[in-house]
Amino acid sequence: MAGKKADAGKKADVGSRVTNAVAGMAAAFVMRKVLVFAWTKVTGKEPPDSPEDPQVALGEALAWGVLMGAGVATARLLASRLVVHKAGITQATPPD
């Protein structure tokens, strides 16, 4: 009997990981589109395709990198938390 419960827990764990991964990818995709749109509206030009290109100004490359990194990471975190909240998944706390 204990083996069946352990298997069910593993399946739920895999399912929640897959759901979190899909939600994170979707959130990152949407955030990237939002950031490209906002960058274009604010600066009047497309964001750099390759910030490491020497043709791109250092300030512009840094700004785009920081904005993209923070935006995508925040979107993935919020999506993951939303999935956990909606699914009612509880995280195991480590023993004290």
Secondary structure, DSSP 8 states (H G I E B T S, - for coil): -HHHHHHHHHHHHHHHHHHHHHHHHHHHHHHHHHHHHHHHHHHSS---S-TTSTTS-HHHHHHHHHHHHHHHHHHHHHHHHHHHHHHT--------
